[in-house]
Amino acid sequence: MSSDSTVSAGGAMKRNRRMKLPAPNALVGSTLIAILLAAAGTGALWTPYDPLKLSFREKLVAPSALHWLGTDEFGRDVLSRLMAGAATSVWISILTVTLAVVMGTAIGLVSGYLRGWADRVIMAFNDALLAFPGILLALGLLAVLGANKYGIIVALGIAYTPSVARVVRGTVLSLREREFIAASRVMGNGEGFTMLRHILPNCIAPLTVLATSMFGYVLLAESALSFLGLGVPPPAPTWGNMLAGSRPYIDQAAWLGIFPGLAISLTLLGINLLGDALRDRLDPRMRGAR
Amino acid sequence: MTTTAPLLDVAHLTLTIGTGGRRVVDDVSFQVFPGEIVGIVGESGSGKTLAARAVMGFVPPAVRLAGGSIRFEGQDVMAMSGKELRAMRGAKVGMVFQEPMTSLNPSMLIGRQLDEGLALHRRLDASARRALILDMLKRVGLRDPEGALDSYPHQFSGGMRQRIMLASVMLLKPALLLADEPTTALDAVVQRDVMELMVELTQANDTAVLLISHDLGMVARYCSRIVVMCRGEVVEQGTAEDILARPQHPYTRKLLAAMPQRLPARFLPQGETPIVAVRDLVVDYPGRQGFFRRSAPKRALHGISIDVQPGEVVAVVGGSGSGKTTLGQSIAGLVKPAGGEILFNGKPIAKSDTAYWDYRLNCQMVFQDPYSSLDPRMTIRQLVGEPLRLVEDMDTSARQARIAEVLAEVGLSDGFAERFPHELSGGQRQRVAIARAIVRRPSFVIADEPVSALDVTVRAQVLALFDELQKKHGFSCLFISHDLGVVEQVADRVVVMQDGRIVEEGPRDAIFDAPRHPYTRKLLSAVPGLEATGDGGVRLFWRLGEGEAKAPA
């Protein structure tokens, strides 16, 4: 109950801020995301040091001119690992969210628009999946799929599909009772056309919000999986396994946890800001509201 | 009556909104004397609701009092403390709201809801309160008052709920009753019953009524004095008789002119093949379906047959639940009939794909709610152009030309094409909906309550437009409405429906002047007839009054 009320209060605050300062929010969001994408892009090709190279003489060095963000317990450069990890983490998150949104939207759209028996069966199955915590479901799937990058993507993608399907179905249910859907059918448009032309575009606003918040969950879920030893296997760096690996050294080398944590937080902030701005841009009703 | 002190004296009331100080209520003055019924008439945005709510001390936080005063029984309402206001509300001033569906608490028993105000304002023990409540419920016409006490609001219809609401307010015998559009959400017949009840109860208790409405006909029928408001200002006030017969202000004249009036009957060639013929149409709505149980389907239409001749406007009228909307939807193909058939130009549409497609392209529909019938993500050009997608051999330039032509026809010229629906007013949206329905030049249009969501003067304009387009293009029309005034203006023939059956049908003049079925008579007695008196005034008359017709006193 209390979490519900805080969520809605936060939403209202966000809405207020957006009404007053729509431009700064889009600006900050896109800057953060640009930095992230640049880091992910260069990280895949070039890093200050080899992110995998061990150097026991330099282990647990505090941030300095040589190693801007310090080194870890094997003497690997944290900045280089963060940059290389960005590529992996962002890639995993983008693919996972895309997978979940595509599958969830398809299921929700069909289920909500057709109603009847198909809807009941699909939603019963969907709700059964929703009853498991996402991470548990992903763990089970990972055990089957194998712990590697693509295993994680598929497992998390499937784990997050039911919540997307729920949201889309709810939106579709309210949309299909609106008169413009009846108008489309009276015009002679086929059911498929009506669904794609009139229902799907009107689902975009809730989907953008959902996808941006899900991006954050996926980043965290990936680190949780790494923490449990089922993430991307070492030595390849991801933000999640860097965070997980920092735990034993948290009192001697706090930077090991702080920097990956900061990277995740800033990414989430950027994505949320950008998502809000994007939703407003995509919705004709919000245009010119500034 | 005017020799006594006024019960409510609103003087030069000015309310402003926001930082700009826009005047939403501007220098409004009117008085209500004990026991009298005063009507405030105006369209949406006229400030009538705001002015009335200010009397109760209910003003939205953004609205500020910029001048003037409200005196109730000689006391300044605006200067009252919270405690004094609470003592006044309910006990001395009662209020009936527009929406009977939401003005009662759905999770509270009727008995407890009625008891609430009584316990608060009267020193009576529980059994005395119960006796009062039962007596009041009996007076508002509830069949089983004892049972009603232990029922929830959802167990009653809209009309019954409005009666209960009225009972809860009148229990406290207030000196003034504020009624804000009390019957707008109800259908014509129920509307009349509730109004009659309200007048009877308030007269019996010597309660004054401030009736707020957009419906000039209704206000004129029950009120002794009328205040006409427009854009926050009082443009005219006077006795009901004067306002109707000798309107002074142009806005009042416009309101009166906007009331639907009968046009001379048209001559239409008969005897051809009907363009659309409906035969024995039966529609069932499935009952509640669960995984394991399923209740019996409910029959919405019991074998309806209607012929629509080329160029003819056939009106379907009836109260809510009469099945008129279901009829329109099943003829439009939105609801699958359980039996019967539809013939288009003599060919049954269910028999062949070509006949069905021919019908599909030629049958269009205008919906009731202009706020939900247009896809919010599409521009006006896209919306109006969409039906043309299915027209073969029409190239892009021909399409654009047709869109421009139709938009001009409905009075929305160039500037509108690239706008989105949310940038348009209700009347403009309904024009878009009409444009979309006629862009393919259909031969048959179904209009489901096309003007009932619009303001009075806008309604008159849209109706006139519809009429003009119908004459110009000659499409046949099935016009579904609960508003007999509108029907009288547009229809050639009228079909009266009740409980999924046709009870009477015939030419418009025959139905309006010599109705045979009791239900038709009841429907007609609920709406006023109008007669222009020249010089912009009208005379109101009541059809088939059965001795109940009241002259506006």
Interface residues (C-beta under 8 A of the other chain):
Chain A: R120 R178 E179 F180 A182 A183 S184 R185 V186 M187 G188 N189 H198 P201 N202 D283 P284 R285 R287
Chain B: F291 Q329 A332 G333 L334 W357 R360 L361 C363 Q364 M365 F367 Q368 D369 S372 S373 L374 D375 P376 R377 T379 E386 P387 R389 L390 F420 H422 A433 R436
